[in-house]
């Protein structure tokens, strides 16, 4: 049984202080999604969420980037962000 990620609340906060860092939280129905995969499309940059659903991606390139969140049992979600440093 697959649970769709339509109820996923994906919060992204883009910080563009010199290094281009994105911090965010992944949750579903108000509960954190632990150990979800979070990556930047078409790069080798990625991480997993912690026990509270938090993540941080650092050293991101400038320009339009697509953040991809995936986890078994959920539909993959993508969010575009514009980074300037």
Secondary structure by P-SEA (a helix, b strand, c coil): ccccccccbbbbbbbcccccccccccccccccccbbbbbbccccccbbbccccccccccccccbbbbbbbcccccbbbbbbbbcc
